[in-house]
């Protein structure tokens, strides 16, 4: 398995005794990623990989309850707790011009339209109306940037660079 994998969820617990798992999604395409027949890879903390196919899934309080084919009881899936669910890059869809996958944004360097380096995007939060990018600033506290048109001016994923316009109050130290 030398494919490029991207995280789409985290296995946080088992559910019941039939082999179902609770998955916290790390994707904007959870319904598609966890649909019946989807092919995923479970990556354990020790690096072990297990290819799986979704047999059934349902959303329950922001967590997906998923049953994978060939797993029928809790004893078979207990070992997957704490593992990541990933998708092979070949299963990713092309996006519109102004849309990006999380893995394309994480690691981008952020600078203001005046050229001031702010730091690197280390996390994406989804609290509600819009995403928020967490910028790691080595000598300052983290900066939270709302992903809205007035703030994010340009995204260049090829060069891992984002240009922003800081609204008043965003950079208060």
C-alpha positions as CSV (number, residue, x, y, z in Angstrom):
1,X,0.0,0.0,0.0
2,X,2.1,2.9,-1.2
3,X,-0.9,5.2,-1.9
4,X,-1.2,8.7,-0.6
5,X,-3.7,8.8,2.3
6,X,-5.7,11.6,3.7
7,X,-7.5,11.6,7.1
8,X,-11.3,11.8,7.0
9,X,-12.1,10.7,10.5
10,X,-11.0,9.4,13.9
11,X,-12.3,6.2,15.5
12,X,-13.1,7.3,19.1
13,X,-15.0,4.3,20.5
14,X,-17.0,1.1,19.8
15,X,-20.8,1.2,19.7
16,X,-22.8,-1.8,20.9
17,X,-21.7,-5.4,20.5
18,X,-22.2,-5.8,16.7
19,X,-18.9,-4.4,15.6
20,X,-20.0,-0.8,15.0
21,X,-17.5,2.1,15.6
22,X,-18.0,5.7,16.6
23,X,-16.2,8.1,14.1
24,X,-15.6,11.8,14.6
25,X,-15.5,13.2,11.0
26,X,-12.5,15.3,9.8
27,X,-13.9,16.1,6.5
28,X,-16.5,18.4,4.9
29,X,-17.7,15.4,2.8
30,X,-18.7,13.0,5.6
31,X,-21.9,11.8,4.0
32,X,-19.9,10.8,0.9
33,X,-16.9,9.4,2.7
34,X,-18.9,7.2,5.1
35,X,-21.6,6.1,2.5
36,X,-22.3,2.4,2.0
37,X,-19.6,0.9,-0.2
38,X,-16.9,3.6,0.5
39,X,-13.4,2.2,0.7
40,X,-11.3,3.5,3.6
41,X,-8.1,2.6,5.3
42,X,-7.8,2.3,9.1
43,X,-4.4,3.5,10.2
44,X,-3.5,2.4,13.8
45,X,-1.1,4.4,16.0
46,X,1.6,1.8,15.3
47,X,1.2,2.4,11.6
48,X,-0.6,-0.8,10.8
49,X,-3.1,-0.4,7.9
50,X,-6.4,-2.2,7.4
51,X,-8.4,-1.6,4.2
52,X,-12.2,-1.6,5.0
53,X,-15.5,-1.1,3.2
54,X,-18.4,0.7,4.8
55,X,-21.4,-1.7,5.2
56,X,-23.7,0.9,6.9
57,X,-23.4,4.3,8.6
58,X,-25.6,6.8,10.4
59,X,-25.1,10.2,11.9
60,X,-25.8,10.4,15.7
61,X,-25.0,13.7,17.5
62,X,-22.2,14.8,15.2
63,X,-20.6,11.3,15.3
64,X,-21.0,8.7,12.7
65,X,-21.8,5.1,13.7
66,X,-20.2,2.9,11.1
67,X,-20.2,-0.9,10.5
68,X,-17.5,-2.2,8.2
69,X,-17.9,-5.3,6.1
70,X,-16.3,-8.5,7.5
71,X,-16.5,-7.2,11.1
72,X,-19.5,-8.5,13.1
73,X,-18.7,-8.1,16.8
74,X,-17.0,-5.8,19.3
75,X,-14.0,-8.1,19.8
76,X,-13.0,-7.7,16.2
77,X,-13.0,-3.8,16.2
78,X,-11.9,-3.0,19.7
79,X,-8.3,-2.8,18.5
80,X,-9.2,0.1,16.2
81,X,-10.1,2.6,18.9
82,X,-7.9,5.7,18.6
83,X,-7.0,4.9,15.0
84,X,-7.4,7.3,12.1
85,X,-9.7,6.7,9.1
86,X,-8.1,7.7,5.8
87,X,-9.0,7.8,2.2
88,X,-6.8,7.0,-0.8
89,X,-6.1,10.2,-2.7
90,X,-7.5,8.6,-5.9
91,X,-11.0,8.7,-4.3
92,X,-11.0,12.4,-3.8
93,X,-13.2,14.5,-6.1
94,X,-12.1,17.6,-7.9
95,X,-13.2,20.7,-6.2
96,X,-14.3,24.1,-7.4
97,X,-11.7,26.8,-7.9
98,X,-12.2,28.4,-4.5
99,X,-12.6,25.1,-2.5
100,X,-9.7,23.2,-0.9
101,X,-9.2,20.0,1.1
102,X,-8.0,20.4,4.7
103,X,-4.7,18.7,3.8
104,X,-4.0,21.4,1.2
105,X,-4.6,24.3,3.7
106,X,-2.7,22.8,6.7
107,X,0.9,23.8,6.5
108,X,0.3,26.9,4.3
109,X,2.2,30.1,5.4
110,X,0.0,33.1,6.0
111,X,1.0,36.7,5.3
112,X,-0.8,40.0,5.2
113,X,-1.4,41.9,2.0
114,X,1.4,44.1,3.1
115,X,3.8,41.1,3.1
116,X,4.0,40.6,6.9
117,X,4.6,36.9,7.8
118,X,2.0,35.8,10.3
119,X,2.8,32.1,10.6
120,X,1.6,28.6,9.5
121,X,-1.9,27.1,9.4
122,X,-1.8,24.2,11.9
123,X,-5.5,23.4,12.3
124,X,-9.0,24.1,10.9
125,X,-11.9,24.6,13.2
126,X,-15.6,24.4,12.1
127,X,-17.5,26.2,14.9
128,X,-20.5,27.3,12.8
129,X,-21.1,29.7,10.0
130,X,-17.6,29.5,8.6
131,X,-14.3,27.7,9.2
132,X,-11.6,29.2,11.3
133,X,-7.9,28.7,10.5
134,X,-5.6,28.4,13.5
135,X,-2.2,30.2,12.7
136,X,0.8,29.1,14.7
137,X,2.9,32.2,15.5
138,X,6.3,31.2,16.9
139,X,6.8,34.3,19.2
140,X,3.2,35.1,19.8
141,X,0.0,33.4,20.8
142,X,-2.0,31.6,18.1
143,X,-4.0,33.7,15.7
144,X,-7.6,32.7,14.7
145,X,-8.5,33.7,11.1
146,X,-12.2,33.5,10.0
147,X,-12.4,32.0,6.5
148,X,-14.5,34.7,4.9
149,X,-14.0,36.7,1.7
150,X,-13.2,39.9,3.5
151,X,-10.2,38.2,5.3
152,X,-8.9,35.5,3.0
153,X,-7.8,37.3,-0.2
154,X,-5.7,34.6,-2.0
155,X,-5.0,30.9,-1.5
156,X,-2.1,29.4,-3.4
157,X,-2.0,25.7,-2.4
158,X,0.8,24.9,-5.0
159,X,3.1,27.3,-3.2
160,X,1.5,26.7,0.3
161,X,0.8,30.4,0.7
162,X,-2.2,32.4,1.9
163,X,-2.7,36.2,1.7
164,X,-5.1,37.8,4.2
165,X,-6.4,41.2,5.1
166,X,-6.6,41.5,8.8
167,X,-9.8,43.0,10.1
168,X,-9.5,45.4,13.0
169,X,-9.0,43.6,16.3
170,X,-7.8,40.2,14.8
171,X,-4.1,40.8,15.7
172,X,-4.6,42.3,19.1
173,X,-1.7,40.9,21.3
